[in-house]
Amino acid sequence: MASASGMPGKICSSSGNLTNQYVEFSCPKCNDSNIIRCDECRKTYTRYRCSKCGFEGP
């Protein structure tokens, strides 16, 4: 998948938006799933949910 600028991006786990500015980390509970958070969701503390274990974080 590519963004409008042609740069590859990832889907934010919180907002579902395609983004090129993000952080990616393993789920703090199960460590089996990657969480992707765009800059906007990080700044506004939007909650995320792990797709494998259901862990929710800020």
Secondary structure, DSSP 8 states (H G I E B T S, - for coil): -B-TTS-B-EE-TTT--EESSEEEEE-TTTSSSEEEEEHHHHHTT--EE-TTT--EE-
